Amino acid sequence: MKIFKYRNFSANHIDAVLKNEIWFSLGSQFNDPFDSRPPLKVASLDSMRSLILEKVKNAASLSESDLIKFANLQLDNFKNNINSQNGDIADIVNRFSQIISRCFISCFSEVNNSLLMWSHYARNHEGFCVEYDLDKITKEVDISDHGKVVYENNIKDFLSETKLEFFEKAAKSVLFQKCEEWSYEKEYRLVHGEIAIHKSEVHKKAIVSDDSVVAIYFGCQSKQKDRESLMSSIKNKNVEFFHMRQSIKSFSVYEERCYPS
Protein backbone atom coordinates (compact mmCIF):
# COMPACT_ATOMS: atom_id res chain seq x y z
CA MET A 1 0.00 0.00 0.00
CA LYS A 2 1.14 3.55 -0.77
CA ILE A 3 1.06 6.32 1.83
CA PHE A 4 2.11 9.93 1.33
CA LYS A 5 3.75 12.63 3.43
CA TYR A 6 3.41 16.27 2.37
CA ARG A 7 6.50 18.38 3.06
CA ASN A 8 7.97 21.83 2.49
CA PHE A 9 11.54 22.69 1.56
CA SER A 10 12.61 23.50 5.12
CA ALA A 11 16.00 22.25 6.28
CA ASN A 12 14.40 19.75 8.70
CA HIS A 13 12.09 18.24 6.08
CA ILE A 14 14.86 17.91 3.51
CA ASP A 15 17.19 16.38 6.09
CA ALA A 16 14.52 13.83 7.05
CA VAL A 17 14.20 12.69 3.43
CA LEU A 18 17.94 12.47 2.87
CA LYS A 19 18.39 10.40 6.04
CA ASN A 20 15.26 8.25 5.55
CA GLU A 21 13.77 9.50 8.81
CA ILE A 22 10.15 9.14 9.83
CA TRP A 23 9.13 11.26 12.80
CA PHE A 24 6.45 10.38 15.32
CA SER A 25 4.91 12.96 17.68
CA LEU A 26 2.48 13.12 20.56
CA GLY A 27 -1.05 14.13 19.63
CA SER A 28 -0.59 17.32 21.65
CA GLN A 29 1.88 18.50 19.00
CA PHE A 30 -0.61 18.34 16.13
CA ASN A 31 -2.71 21.15 14.69
CA ASP A 32 -5.97 19.59 15.88
CA PRO A 33 -6.49 20.33 19.61
CA PHE A 34 -8.76 17.26 19.87
CA ASP A 35 -6.20 14.86 18.37
CA SER A 36 -5.85 11.91 20.78
CA ARG A 37 -7.94 13.95 23.23
CA PRO A 38 -11.51 13.88 21.88
CA PRO A 39 -14.57 14.45 24.08
CA LEU A 40 -15.25 11.17 25.89
CA LYS A 41 -18.31 10.13 27.86
CA VAL A 42 -17.61 7.80 30.77
CA ALA A 43 -20.84 5.94 30.13
CA SER A 44 -24.38 6.36 28.91
CA LEU A 45 -27.38 4.78 30.61
CA ASP A 46 -27.85 2.49 27.60
CA SER A 47 -24.27 1.21 27.65
CA MET A 48 -24.42 0.62 31.41
CA ARG A 49 -27.69 -1.28 31.08
CA SER A 50 -26.21 -3.38 28.24
CA LEU A 51 -23.16 -4.23 30.32
CA ILE A 52 -25.28 -5.30 33.31
CA LEU A 53 -27.48 -7.45 31.09
CA GLU A 54 -24.45 -9.08 29.49
CA LYS A 55 -22.83 -9.89 32.83
CA VAL A 56 -26.02 -11.28 34.34
CA LYS A 57 -26.70 -13.46 31.30
CA ASN A 58 -23.31 -15.04 31.80
CA ALA A 59 -23.97 -15.72 35.47
CA ALA A 60 -27.62 -16.67 35.84
CA SER A 61 -30.62 -18.09 34.04
CA LEU A 62 -33.27 -15.38 34.27
CA SER A 63 -36.17 -14.49 32.02
CA GLU A 64 -35.82 -11.51 29.74
CA SER A 65 -38.22 -9.44 31.81
CA ASP A 66 -36.39 -10.32 35.06
CA LEU A 67 -33.09 -9.42 33.41
CA ILE A 68 -34.40 -5.99 32.45
CA LYS A 69 -35.81 -5.41 35.93
CA PHE A 70 -32.51 -6.41 37.48
CA ALA A 71 -30.53 -4.18 35.12
CA ASN A 72 -32.75 -1.18 35.84
CA LEU A 73 -32.46 -1.81 39.58
CA GLN A 74 -28.67 -1.98 39.37
CA LEU A 75 -28.67 1.16 37.26
CA ASP A 76 -30.72 3.04 39.83
CA ASN A 77 -28.41 1.87 42.60
CA PHE A 78 -25.39 3.01 40.63
CA LYS A 79 -26.87 6.47 40.00
CA ASN A 80 -27.83 6.83 43.67
CA ASN A 81 -24.42 5.77 44.90
CA ILE A 82 -22.18 7.20 42.20
CA ASN A 83 -20.10 9.09 44.78
CA SER A 84 -19.44 5.96 46.83
CA GLN A 85 -18.01 3.85 44.00
CA ASN A 86 -14.40 4.88 44.79
CA GLY A 87 -14.15 6.38 41.32
CA ASP A 88 -13.39 3.02 39.72
CA ILE A 89 -14.68 3.92 36.26
CA ALA A 90 -13.33 7.47 36.47
CA ASP A 91 -9.92 6.09 37.45
CA ILE A 92 -9.94 3.76 34.47
CA VAL A 93 -10.85 6.60 32.11
CA ASN A 94 -8.14 8.79 33.62
CA ARG A 95 -5.46 6.11 33.22
CA PHE A 96 -6.70 5.46 29.70
CA SER A 97 -6.41 9.17 28.79
CA GLN A 98 -2.90 9.36 30.23
CA ILE A 99 -1.70 6.41 28.16
CA ILE A 100 -3.29 7.74 24.96
CA SER A 101 -1.63 11.13 25.46
CA ARG A 102 1.78 9.39 25.56
CA CYS A 103 1.42 7.58 22.22
CA PHE A 104 3.72 8.57 19.36
CA ILE A 105 1.89 9.02 16.04
CA SER A 106 3.07 9.63 12.49
CA CYS A 107 0.54 11.04 10.03
CA PHE A 108 0.31 10.34 6.31
CA SER A 109 -2.32 10.62 3.60
CA GLU A 110 -3.79 8.05 1.26
CA VAL A 111 -3.56 10.47 -1.68
CA ASN A 112 -0.92 12.66 -3.29
CA ASN A 113 -3.21 14.95 -5.30
CA SER A 114 -5.25 16.76 -2.65
CA LEU A 115 -5.31 20.49 -3.43
CA LEU A 116 -5.92 21.32 0.23
CA MET A 117 -3.14 19.06 1.49
CA TRP A 118 -0.69 20.61 -0.95
CA SER A 119 -1.79 24.02 0.24
CA HIS A 120 -1.82 23.33 3.99
CA TYR A 121 1.18 21.02 4.44
CA ALA A 122 3.41 21.71 1.43
CA ARG A 123 3.51 25.50 1.64
CA ASN A 124 0.93 26.41 -1.00
CA HIS A 125 2.03 23.78 -3.54
CA GLU A 126 5.67 24.96 -3.36
CA GLY A 127 6.84 21.92 -1.40
CA PHE A 128 6.98 18.20 -2.13
CA CYS A 129 5.28 14.94 -1.21
CA VAL A 130 7.05 11.67 -0.37
CA GLU A 131 5.55 8.30 -1.29
CA TYR A 132 6.33 5.43 1.09
CA ASP A 133 5.82 1.70 0.91
CA LEU A 134 3.68 0.95 3.98
CA ASP A 135 4.47 -2.76 4.03
CA LYS A 136 8.20 -2.09 4.23
CA ILE A 137 7.78 0.51 6.97
CA THR A 138 5.75 -1.83 9.17
CA LYS A 139 8.45 -4.49 8.82
CA GLU A 140 11.31 -2.11 9.63
CA VAL A 141 9.80 0.05 12.39
CA ASP A 142 8.25 -0.93 15.72
CA ILE A 143 4.61 -0.17 14.89
CA SER A 144 1.94 -1.15 17.41
CA ASP A 145 -0.98 -0.22 15.16
CA HIS A 146 -1.78 1.52 11.89
CA GLY A 147 -4.84 2.31 9.84
CA LYS A 148 -7.14 4.88 8.31
CA VAL A 149 -8.49 7.69 10.42
CA VAL A 150 -12.25 7.57 10.98
CA TYR A 151 -13.94 10.95 10.61
CA GLU A 152 -17.03 11.27 12.78
CA ASN A 153 -18.49 13.75 15.23
CA ASN A 154 -20.02 11.20 17.62
CA ILE A 155 -18.68 11.41 21.17
CA LYS A 156 -17.34 8.03 22.25
CA ASP A 157 -19.00 6.21 25.12
CA PHE A 158 -16.06 4.72 27.03
CA LEU A 159 -18.07 1.93 28.65
CA SER A 160 -19.66 0.95 25.35
CA GLU A 161 -16.29 0.90 23.59
CA THR A 162 -14.45 -1.10 26.24
CA LYS A 163 -16.96 -3.07 28.28
CA LEU A 164 -14.23 -2.42 30.87
CA GLU A 165 -12.27 -5.22 29.24
CA PHE A 166 -11.41 -4.40 25.64
CA PHE A 167 -8.96 -1.60 26.44
CA GLU A 168 -7.09 -1.95 23.17
CA LYS A 169 -10.27 -1.45 21.16
CA ALA A 170 -11.04 1.80 23.01
CA ALA A 171 -7.51 3.09 22.52
CA LYS A 172 -7.67 2.55 18.76
CA SER A 173 -11.10 4.14 18.65
CA VAL A 174 -9.69 7.35 20.16
CA LEU A 175 -6.31 7.40 18.38
CA PHE A 176 -7.91 6.94 14.97
CA GLN A 177 -10.84 9.34 15.34
CA LYS A 178 -11.03 12.93 14.12
CA CYS A 179 -14.02 15.17 13.54
CA GLU A 180 -15.56 15.25 10.07
CA GLU A 181 -14.07 18.63 9.15
CA TRP A 182 -10.67 16.96 8.74
CA SER A 183 -11.91 14.33 6.28
CA TYR A 184 -10.23 16.02 3.30
CA GLU A 185 -6.89 14.80 4.67
CA LYS A 186 -7.75 11.13 4.04
CA GLU A 187 -5.27 10.42 6.80
CA TYR A 188 -3.49 7.16 7.41
CA ARG A 189 -1.56 7.01 10.66
CA LEU A 190 1.05 4.85 12.31
CA VAL A 191 1.33 4.39 16.07
CA HIS A 192 4.80 3.62 17.42
CA GLY A 193 5.29 0.60 19.64
CA GLU A 194 6.90 2.70 22.37
CA ILE A 195 5.24 5.41 24.45
CA ALA A 196 6.66 8.56 26.02
CA ILE A 197 8.13 7.96 29.48
CA HIS A 198 9.24 11.49 30.34
CA LYS A 199 7.37 14.76 29.84
CA SER A 200 10.24 16.06 27.73
CA GLU A 201 9.62 13.35 25.14
CA VAL A 202 7.34 14.72 22.44
CA HIS A 203 8.95 13.29 19.30
CA LYS A 204 10.46 9.95 18.28
CA LYS A 205 12.57 9.21 15.23
CA ALA A 206 12.60 6.02 13.15
CA ILE A 207 14.94 5.15 10.29
CA VAL A 208 13.67 3.24 7.26
CA SER A 209 15.55 1.67 4.37
CA ASP A 210 16.03 3.30 0.96
CA ASP A 211 13.48 0.84 -0.44
CA SER A 212 10.75 2.30 1.76
CA VAL A 213 10.88 5.58 -0.17
CA VAL A 214 9.24 4.99 -3.55
CA ALA A 215 8.81 8.42 -5.15
CA ILE A 216 8.90 12.17 -4.61
CA TYR A 217 6.32 14.53 -6.06
CA PHE A 218 7.06 18.23 -6.40
CA GLY A 219 4.28 20.80 -6.02
CA CYS A 220 2.95 22.55 -9.10
CA GLN A 221 4.37 25.83 -7.77
CA SER A 222 7.70 24.45 -6.60
CA LYS A 223 10.85 26.25 -7.73
CA GLN A 224 13.15 24.57 -10.24
CA LYS A 225 16.22 25.16 -8.09
CA ASP A 226 14.53 23.37 -5.16
CA ARG A 227 13.53 20.44 -7.34
CA GLU A 228 17.00 20.12 -8.87
CA SER A 229 18.71 20.36 -5.49
CA LEU A 230 16.67 17.57 -3.91
CA MET A 231 16.83 15.31 -6.97
CA SER A 232 20.60 15.65 -7.22
CA SER A 233 20.96 14.84 -3.52
CA ILE A 234 19.18 11.50 -3.79
CA LYS A 235 19.54 10.60 -7.46
CA ASN A 236 21.60 7.51 -6.59
CA LYS A 237 18.65 6.01 -4.71
CA ASN A 238 15.96 4.02 -6.49
CA VAL A 239 13.45 6.85 -6.25
CA GLU A 240 11.23 8.20 -9.01
CA PHE A 241 10.49 11.91 -9.35
CA PHE A 242 7.31 13.63 -10.51
CA HIS A 243 6.24 17.22 -10.99
CA MET A 244 2.59 17.96 -10.22
CA ARG A 245 0.90 20.02 -12.93
CA GLN A 246 -2.28 22.05 -12.99
CA SER A 247 -4.99 20.58 -15.17
CA ILE A 248 -6.55 22.78 -17.84
CA LYS A 249 -9.71 20.66 -17.83
CA SER A 250 -10.63 20.58 -14.13
CA PHE A 251 -9.72 21.90 -10.68
CA SER A 252 -7.09 19.24 -10.12
CA VAL A 253 -3.41 18.43 -10.40
CA TYR A 254 -1.76 15.53 -12.17
CA GLU A 255 1.73 14.05 -12.05
CA GLU A 256 4.38 14.31 -14.77
CA ARG A 257 7.64 12.35 -14.61
CA CYS A 258 10.78 14.45 -14.19
CA TYR A 259 14.47 13.61 -13.95
CA PRO A 260 17.59 15.06 -12.27
CA SER A 261 19.97 16.97 -14.51
N, C-alpha and C positions, 0 to 999 in steps of 0.2 A: 504494500500500500504506500502511496505517496502522501507526504505531509509537507507543508510549506511554512517558512518563517520569513516574514517581511522585515526588512532591515533598512537603515539609512547608512550613508557613507561616513559615519563617525569612526573615530580611531578604534573604539572598543568593539564595534560591530565588525569592522574589517578584520581586526585581530582575531576575533572569535572564529571567523570563517577560515582564516589562514592556518589556525591551530586546531581546527576541527573541534571546537568547544561548543557544548550545549549547556546553557545556564538555566538552572532551576531557581525559583524564588518563592518566598512565602506569599500567600494570598494577600497579605497586608501591603505588599509592595506593588500590587496591580492597580490599574486605573479604575477599577470597579470597587467601590467601598464595600459592596456586599459579597465580594468574591471570597469564598470559603467561610463567610460569616453571614449567611442569609437569615432572614427572620425564621424562627423555629418555635413551633408550639410544643410544649411539653407533652400534652395529650389532649385529645378531644373526648367528649363523653362517648361518642360512638366507638372510638378506638379502645377506650377503657372497657366498655361493655363487651366488645368483641374478644378482648384478651381474657376477661373473666369467663366468658362462655367457653372459650377454647380450653382453658385450664381445667374447668369443671368437667367438660366432656371427657377429658383424658383421665379424670380421677373418679368419676361416679356415673352411675346409670340413672339419669333423671329424665323425665319427660321434657319435651320442648318448652312447655308452659312453665314448668318448675324451674328449668334452667334460666328462663328470662326473668322470673320472679327473683331468683337467687342473685342474678347479675345486677338487677336494679337495686336490690337490697345492699349488696356490696358497694355499689356505686354511691348510694346515699351515705353509707357509712364512711366511705373515703372522703366525700365532699365535706361531711360534718367534722371529720377528724384530720383534715389536710395538714393542720399545723402540728399534729402529734406523730407524723409519719417519719420523723427524723430526717426529712429531706432526702429520702433515698433516691427518688426519681430525679429531683433537682440536682443531686450530687452526680448522678450518672450523666445528665445532660451537661453539667459543668465540666466534668472530666472529658467528655466527648468533644466539647467545643475547644478545650485546651489542646487536645491532640490534633484536631483538624487544623488549628491555627499554626501548628508546627510542621505541617507537611510542605515539602518542596515540590513546586509545580513548574512545568515548562509548557508554554502555550504555542500551538501551531494552528494552521488553517488547513481545511481540506481542499482549498482552491487557490490558484495563483493569479486569478483574473478579476478579483473583486475591486471595483473602482474605489469603494470606501476604504478597504484595507490598504490599498496603495496610497491613498491620501492620508490616512490616519497613522499608519505605522512605517511608511517608507517615504516620509517627508514629501508629500504632495507629488508622488510618482517620480521623484528624483532619485530614489534609493534603489534597492534591489531585493530580490526574493530568492531564498535558498530552498531547493527541493531536496528532501531527505528520504531515504529508504527506511520506513518504519520497522520492518522486520529485522533489519540489521541493527538498528538502534536498540531494540528490545533484547537482542542477544548480547550486545556489548556493554549495556548500561544496566545498573541495578534498578529496575523499574518494578514497583509494587502493583501498579495498575495503570491502565491507559484506555482511552475511549473518547467518543464524541460527547461534547457538552450538550446537555438537554436544556432547551430554553422554555421556561414556563414561569408563570407568576404565582403559582399555588404555593402557599406557605406549608412547609413540611410538618407533619404531625410525628414527632419523635417516637412516640409509643407505637404508632401504626407502622412506622418504617422499621423499627427494631424488634418489636415484641419483647423488648428487654433482653434479647438473646442475639439477634442478628446484627451485631455491632458493625461488622464490615459493610453490610448492605446500607446502613444508615450513613456511614462515612462516605461511601461512593455517591450516594444520593446528594449529599451536600457539596462535595468537591466537584461534582460534574453538573451542577445546576447554576444557571444564570437566568436573569429575567429576560423576557422576550425581546426587549429593545436591543439586545446584543446579538440577535440571531444572524445578522448580516455577516458576522465574523466566521460562521461555520467552523467553530473552533474544535480542535482535537488536542487533548492535553495528556501529558505524561506525568505521573506521580512517582517521585524518587522513592527508593526503598528505605532510605534513611530519613529521620526527622530531626529537626533542630533541637539541640540539647541546651544551648546557651542563648540568651536573649540577643547576643551580638550576631548570631548566625541568621542571616536573612537571605543569603544566596548560596548555591552549591554548584560546582562546576563538574561536568562530565566530559570525557574525551572519547570521540568516536573515530572509527577508521576512515581512511580516504574513500572507501567504497560506500560509506553511508551517505556521502554527499553526491547527489546524482546530477544536479544542474543548477545554474544560476540564471535568474531572469532579471534584466535591467528595466527599470521603469521607463515609460514612454517619454518622460521629461528628464531622464538622467543625462549627465554631461559626458561627452565622448572621452574626455581625459580621465574621468572616474571609471568608466567602463574599461578603457584600455589598461589603466593601472591595475585594477583587480584581476583582469584576465591574464595579464603578463605575470602576475604574482603566483597564480595557481595553474598556469597552462600545462605544467608537467603532470598534473593530476588528471584522472579520467573523468573530467567534468565537462558537460556540454553548456554552452552559453546561448542565451536568447535575449533579444531586445523586444520589449512589448511595444506594440504600435497601436495608434488610435484607428479605429475602424471608420470608414467613410459611409458605411451603410447603417450603423446602429450606434447607440451609446455603449460601446464596449471596447475592450482592448484585445489584441491577439498577439501571439508570439511569432517572432521571426528569428531564425538561426543567425548567430553572429560568431566571429572568430577573432582570436587575438592577432595582432599584427606580427 
